[in-house]
Amino acid sequence: MILLLLADKDGAIAKDGKQILFIPEDLARFKARTAGGVLVMGRKTFENTGALSGRISLVMSRSAGVESDEVHYFSSESELNAHLAAYADRPVFLVGGATTVRRLYDRIEEAYITRVDRHTGGEVKMPDLAADFVLSSATLIAEGAIEEHWVRKDR
């Protein structure tokens, strides 16, 4: 599973239930990277983004929502596993929110974090990857925004 997040200098990813900010270059990279893939996310993230064309959305929620060919809900890891088995030929991206990332943290093999050079006052933080991952590369994608690529250390 590949983690995709945007975070500020403090590791904040959300404020008042919404992503802290949007950067056009980051959105373009997100769209290109996830095209044809499977997006795993929490209910709040799904409510903010909705279904994205050309992608399967697997939504972690205690209560089921309206499903379609491209949107499925799960409340347990066994349900998630069943959904993922149906899409075994597609890349899987974990895209938030914080609760879902914490719950599925051990499944993450690599991460692309767009780090913005500002403080947003966001109260929801991403996990610190440094203990379990190695920073593989850092690429400037826009003024004040660097995409970090992290790879899980050998287990």
VOBA-1610 file (N, C-alpha, C; in pm, whole numbers, padded with zeros to 5 digits, always signed):
BEGIN
Met+00085-00117+00000Met+00000+00000+00000Met+00090+00124+00000Ile+00051+00223-00077Ile+00129+00346-00092Ile+00052+00461-00027Leu+00116+00528+00067Leu+00054+00641+00135Leu+00076+00768+00055Leu-00031+00846+00034Leu-00022+00976-00034Leu-00085+01081+00056Leu-00006+01178+00101Leu-00057+01285+00186Leu+00011+01416+00152Leu-00053+01525+00190Leu+00006+01658+00187Leu+00010+01706+00332Ala+00126+01753+00377Ala+00143+01795+00516Ala+00219+01926+00524Asp+00193+02001+00630Asp+00267+02126+00651Asp+00395+02099+00730Lys+00465+02205+00769Lys+00591+02193+00842Lys+00576+02117+00972Asp+00457+02122+01030Asp+00431+02057+01158Asp+00375+01916+01143Gly+00362+01869+01020Gly+00304+01738+00997Gly+00152+01738+00997Ala+00092+01857+00996Ala-00055+01865+00994Ala-00107+01832+00855Ile-00216+01754+00851Ile-00277+01718+00723Ile-00419+01771+00711Ala-00479+01810+00823Ala-00618+01858+00818Ala-00645+01961+00927Lys-00742+02045+00898Lys-00788+02146+00993Lys-00939+02160+00974Asp-01011+02154+01084Asp-01157+02165+01080Asp-01220+02063+00985Gly-01163+01942+00982Gly-01219+01835+00901Gly-01189+01842+00752Lys-01102+01932+00711Lys-01069+01949+00568Lys-00918+01943+00549Gln-00876+01902+00429Gln-00734+01905+00395Gln-00682+02047+00415Ile-00558+02060+00464Ile-00506+02192+00501Ile-00495+02289+00384Leu-00461+02241+00267Leu-00455+02326+00148Leu-00440+02240+00024Phe-00457+02303-00089Phe-00445+02233-00217Phe-00342+02306-00303Ile-00255+02229-00365Ile-00152+02282-00453Ile-00174+02218-00590Pro-00194+02298-00695Pro-00224+02242-00827Pro-00125+02135-00874Glu+00004+02158-00851Glu+00105+02061-00895Glu+00090+01929-00819Asp+00055+01937-00691Asp+00034+01817-00611Asp-00090+01742-00660Leu-00197+01816-00689Leu-00319+01752-00739Leu-00293+01682-00873Ala-00215+01745-00960Ala-00183+01685-01090Ala-00104+01555-01070Arg-00008+01557-00979Arg+00071+01436-00951Arg-00017+01327-00891Phe-00108+01366-00801Phe-00201+01272-00740Phe-00286+01204-00847Lys-00343+01284-00936Lys-00430+01229-01042Lys-00352+01133-01132Ala-00233+01172-01173Ala-00153+01087-01261Ala-00110+00958-01191Arg-00068+00969-01067Arg-00018+00853-00993Arg-00129+00753-00963Thr-00249+00801-00932Thr-00356+00712-00887Thr-00449+00664-00998Ala-00433+00715-01119Ala-00521+00676-01230Ala-00526+00524-01244Gly-00647+00469-01245Gly-00666+00325-01258Gly-00643+00247-01130Gly-00610+00314-01022Gly-00578+00247-00897Gly-00694+00238-00800Val-00663+00190-00682Val-00759+00175-00573Val-00721+00275-00464Leu-00818+00358-00423Leu-00797+00455-00317Leu-00864+00405-00190Val-00787+00392-00083Val-00840+00353+00047Val-00843+00479+00132Met-00959+00506+00193Met-00974+00630+00270Met-01080+00615+00376Gly-01081+00711+00468Gly-01185+00716+00569Gly-01308+00789+00517Arg-01415+00780+00593Arg-01543+00839+00553Arg-01533+00990+00533Lys-01467+01061+00626Lys-01457+01207+00614Lys-01381+01247+00489Thr-01273+01176+00460Thr-01197+01205+00338Thr-01285+01183+00216Phe-01362+01073+00215Phe-01450+01047+00102Phe-01556+01155+00089Glu-01611+01199+00201Glu-01712+01305+00195Glu-01655+01434+00136Asn-01526+01460+00159Asn-01463+01580+00104Asn-01424+01566-00042Thr-01388+01444-00085Thr-01341+01426-00223Thr-01447+01368-00315Gly-01532+01283-00262Gly-01626+01211-00347Gly-01554+01105-00428Ala-01628+01036-00511Ala-01569+00934-00597Ala-01488+01003-00706Leu-01370+00951-00732Leu-01283+01008-00835Leu-01286+00918-00957Ser-01313+00976-01070Ser-01327+00903-01196Ser-01203+00818-01226Gly-01227+00696-01272Gly-01118+00608-01312Gly-01046+00543-01197Arg-01102+00550-01077Arg-01041+00490-00959Arg-01148+00418-00878Ile-01108+00316-00806Ile-01196+00248-00713Ile-01175+00312-00576Ser-01282+00347-00507Ser-01273+00404-00372Ser-01321+00301-00271Leu-01234+00266-00176Leu-01270+00179-00064Leu-01273+00267+00059Val-01390+00279+00120Val-01414+00376+00226Val-01432+00305+00360Met-01344+00338+00458Met-01357+00283+00592Met-01462+00362+00668Ser-01565+00291+00715Ser-01673+00357+00787Ser-01745+00255+00875Arg-01797+00302+00989Arg-01875+00214+01076Arg-02011+00183+01015Ser-02058+00269+00927Ser-02188+00245+00863Ser-02171+00250+00711Ala-02242+00162+00644Ala-02231+00154+00499Ala-02297+00275+00434Gly-02241+00317+00324Gly-02299+00424+00244Gly-02352+00367+00115Val-02382+00454+00023Val-02432+00411-00107Val-02315+00359-00190Glu-02323+00232-00227Glu-02217+00171-00306Glu-02248+00180-00455Ser-02143+00169-00534Ser-02155+00166-00680Ser-02044+00076-00732Asp-02028+00071-00863Asp-01920-00009-00919Asp-01783+00041-00875Glu-01773+00170-00843Glu-01644+00229-00808Glu-01631+00269-00662Val-01734+00250-00580Val-01730+00288-00439Val-01779+00172-00353His-01695+00129-00258His-01729+00020-00166His-01691+00062-00025Tyr-01768+00016+00072Tyr-01744+00049+00213Tyr-01693-00074+00287Phe-01611-00051+00389Phe-01564-00159+00475Phe-01551-00107+00618Ser-01567-00197+00715Ser-01553-00157+00855Ser-01448-00240+00927Ser-01395-00341+00861Ser-01293-00426+00923Ser-01184-00456+00820Glu-01069-00500+00873Glu-00960-00535+00782Glu-00994-00657+00698Ser-01075-00748+00750Ser-01113-00865+00669Ser-01200-00821+00551Glu-01289-00725+00573Glu-01369-00672+00462Glu-01280-00600+00361Leu-01184-00523+00412Leu-01089-00455+00323Leu-01014-00558+00240Asn-00966-00665+00304Asn-00893-00769+00232Asn-00976-00829+00119Ala-01104-00851+00145Ala-01192-00907+00042Ala-01204-00812-00077His-01219-00683-00048His-01226-00585-00157His-01094-00579-00234Leu-00982-00577-00161Leu-00852-00568-00227Leu-00824-00691-00314Ala-00872-00807-00271Ala-00852-00929-00351Ala-00919-00916-00488Ala-01030-00844-00492Ala-01101-00825-00619Ala-01025-00731-00714Tyr-00933-00653-00659Tyr-00857-00557-00740Tyr-00706-00581-00727Ala-00669-00708-00718Ala-00529-00744-00693Ala-00434-00697-00802Asp-00486-00667-00920Asp-00401-00625-01031Asp-00380-00474-01035Arg-00434-00402-00937Arg-00424-00256-00937Arg-00340-00206-00820Pro-00270-00093-00837Pro-00198-00035-00724Pro-00296+00019-00621Val-00257+00014-00493Val-00344+00057-00383Val-00280+00176-00312Phe-00360+00283-00297Phe-00313+00407-00236Phe-00397+00438-00113Leu-00330+00465-00002Leu-00395+00509+00121Leu-00389+00661+00121Val-00505+00727+00121Val-00507+00872+00100Val-00566+00952+00217Gly-00584+00890+00332Gly-00632+00962+00450Gly-00768+00914+00493Gly-00815+00967+00597Gly-00757+01061+00690Gly-00670+00993+00795Ala-00643+01069+00899Ala-00547+01028+01000Ala-00586+00898+01070Thr-00712+00880+01102Thr-00756+00757+01169Thr-00732+00636+01080Thr-00765+00648+00954Thr-00746+00538+00859Thr-00598+00509+00840Val-00516+00613+00833Val-00372+00594+00819Val-00317+00522+00941Arg-00357+00563+01061Arg-00309+00495+01182Arg-00353+00348+01183Arg-00476+00323+01146Arg-00529+00186+01150Arg-00458+00094+01050Leu-00418+00147+00936Leu-00357+00065+00831Leu-00207+00089+00816Tyr-00146+00156+00913Tyr-00006+00196+00907Tyr+00088+00079+00871Asp+00066-00037+00932Asp+00156-00151+00909Asp+00149-00205+00767Arg+00049-00167+00690Arg+00036-00213+00551Arg+00111-00122+00453Ile+00152-00006+00499Ile+00218+00091+00411Ile+00359+00042+00378Glu+00391+00035+00249Glu+00525-00004+00205Glu+00607+00115+00158Glu+00539+00216+00106Glu+00607+00339+00066Glu+00511+00455+00080Ala+00567+00576+00079Ala+00485+00696+00098Ala+00538+00809+00012Tyr+00444+00885-00043Tyr+00476+01010-00112Tyr+00407+01120-00031Ile+00488+01203+00032Ile+00436+01310+00117Ile+00475+01443+00054Thr+00376+01523+00019Thr+00404+01658-00027Thr+00412+01746+00097Arg+00532+01799+00121Arg+00558+01878+00242Arg+00561+02024+00201Val+00473+02104+00261Val+00469+02247+00229Val+00542+02326+00337Asp+00609+02429+00294Asp+00695+02509+00381Asp+00615+02621+00448Arg+00517+02582+00527Arg+00438+02681+00602Arg+00367+02612+00717His+00323+02692+00811His+00242+02644+00924His+00097+02677+00892Thr+00008+02579+00903Thr-00133+02602+00871Thr-00223+02603+00993Gly-00169+02563+01108Gly-00252+02553+01227Gly-00339+02429+01228Gly-00311+02337+01139Gly-00389+02212+01135Gly-00372+02132+01262Glu-00482+02072+01308Glu-00476+01997+01433Glu-00462+01846+01412Val-00484+01798+01291Val-00474+01655+01263Val-00337+01630+01199Lys-00258+01545+01264Lys-00120+01522+01219Lys-00103+01385+01155Met-00007+01377+01065Met+00031+01250+01006Met+00129+01180+01099Pro+00145+01048+01087Pro+00244+00980+01171Pro+00386+01017+01129Asp+00479+01010+01224Asp+00619+01033+01194Asp+00673+00907+01127Leu+00716+00918+01004Leu+00761+00802+00927Leu+00905+00761+00957Ala+00984+00848+01018Ala+01128+00827+01030Ala+01167+00698+01101Ala+01089+00648+01194Ala+01125+00526+01266Ala+01114+00401+01179Asp+01022+00402+01085Asp+00993+00282+01007Asp+01027+00293+00858Phe+01059+00414+00813Phe+01082+00438+00671Phe+01213+00513+00650Val+01267+00503+00529Val+01387+00576+00490Val+01346+00675+00381Leu+01393+00798+00393Leu+01366+00898+00290Leu+01450+00864+00168Ser+01383+00829+00059Ser+01449+00786-00063Ser+01484+00904-00154Ser+01393+01002-00161Ser+01418+01119-00245Ser+01329+01234-00201Ala+01369+01353-00242Ala+01290+01474-00217Ala+01298+01560-00342Thr+01182+01593-00399Thr+01175+01664-00526Thr+01092+01790-00511Leu+01147+01903-00552Leu+01071+02027-00553Leu+00965+02019-00662Ile+00837+02033-00623Ile+00730+02025-00723Ile+00661+02158-00746Ala+00679+02251-00653Ala+00624+02386-00665Ala+00695+02472-00563Glu+00686+02603-00578Glu+00749+02691-00481Glu+00694+02661-00342Gly+00786+02625-00251Gly+00746+02595-00113Gly+00684+02458-00094Ala+00697+02369-00193Ala+00638+02234-00181Ala+00736+02129-00234Ile+00771+02036-00148Ile+00863+01928-00184Ile+00790+01796-00168Glu+00803+01709-00269Glu+00748+01575-00257Glu+00857+01482-00204Glu+00831+01424-00087Glu+00922+01328-00026Glu+00875+01187-00061His+00970+01102-00099His+00939+00961-00124His+01006+00879-00014Trp+00924+00809+00064Trp+00971+00727+00175Trp+00949+00580+00142Val+01046+00495+00181Val+01036+00351+00158Val+01054+00282+00293Arg+00967+00183+00320Arg+00974+00113+00448Arg+01108+00042+00463Lys+01165+00052+00584Lys+01288-00019+00616Lys+01260-00169+00614Asp+01366-00247+00598Asp+01350-00393+00601Asp+01286-00434+00732Arg+01193-00526+00720Arg+01124-00574+00841Arg+01200-00688+00902
//
